[in-house]
Structures are given as C-alpha cells and as structure tokens.
Amino acid sequence: GVVPGRHPGVGRLGDRAPTILDLAGLAPTARADGESFAPALRGEPLEPRIAYAESTYLFAPPDEPGQYVPPWDGPTLRYEPALDAFALDPRYHDPVLRAKIRMARADGWKLVRVPLAGGCSADRLYDMAADPRQERDVAVEHPDVVRRLAWFLDRVGP
C-alpha cells in the first residue's frame, strides 16, 4: 500500500512513468530516463538522487548584475510549417545555449549556475530546508556541497 505523507527526497519529472509501472507491477521500459519513487510511497528509503533543470533567457530574464544576455536582433522564434510548431531561429542557437541557467538539487541543497558576461558563471547554493525561498546564498559556507553539485552540472550540460 501507499503511505500518505511527504518525502524529503527529490522527485523528478522522468520518475513518473517508472513509478506508475512499478506500482502497477510492471517492468520499467528500457528507454525510461527516471527511476521509480514507489519505495518512498511505501514508506521505504530512496537512494539519493540529483535533479537537474535548466532554462534560457527566453524564459528567465536576467535578474543578476552582469548576467549574460544573448544579443537579440530580431524575433528569436519562427514558425516552421513542416513541424506545425515554433522553433528557435538557428542564428540564436549558440547564444541561447550560453545563456542557460542550470540547477542541480540533492539532499536538501540547490545549486544554481548563472551565466555571466565574459563566458564565466556564478554558482549560488541554497539550503532548501532553512531557506525555501532561496534568499540567502550559502556557497561560501558549504564549499564541499558546491563542489559535488558543480561536478554534476559540469557533466550534464554545455
């Protein structure tokens, strides 16, 4: 049975399908990106996991002095009739990749990497239990956590 309540672990979007299959007693698909969090629903411990997220300037305007902003000189999206969808104009592909704001979250910590002008970035660390609104950067006080989550970010993105 499922135990009602909240779990302090990280649940990722990709974990939904494996969880549903697990609860239904079915084997996960070979293409599944996530892991089942059904054990947590049964009151069992979960293996530690890291969640990853990213956005671009298209969705997150700059909120930090010096933050990198791609050089827009026209519409960034264009309608592609063959796809019946909007697609990023190829001229902006590389600048948008450089403008990604990326995040890794694990064990109650959240590291946010903000791209800055000049090709460097700033890492901000938040203690999500003590500071759920992410108002106090505690990176200086916890360099070991920054190193661990930054190592992960260095391996999953540009």
DADA-V918903 format. One record per run of one state. SS is the DSSP state (A for helix, B for strand, O for the rest). FROM is the first residue (numbers start at 1). TO is the last residue. If there is no record, write none. Layout:
ss->SS from->FROM to->TO
ss->SS from->FROM to->TO
This chain:
ss->O from->1 to->14
ss->A from->15 to->23
ss->O from->24 to->37
ss->A from->38 to->41
ss->O from->42 to->50
ss->B from->51 to->55
ss->O from->56 to->66
ss->B from->67 to->67
ss->O from->68 to->76
ss->B from->77 to->80
ss->O from->81 to->84
ss->B from->85 to->88
ss->O from->89 to->89
ss->A from->90 to->98
ss->O from->99 to->100
ss->B from->101 to->106
ss->O from->107 to->108
ss->B from->109 to->116
ss->A from->117 to->119
ss->O from->120 to->120
ss->B from->121 to->127
ss->O from->128 to->139
ss->A from->140 to->156
ss->O from->157 to->158
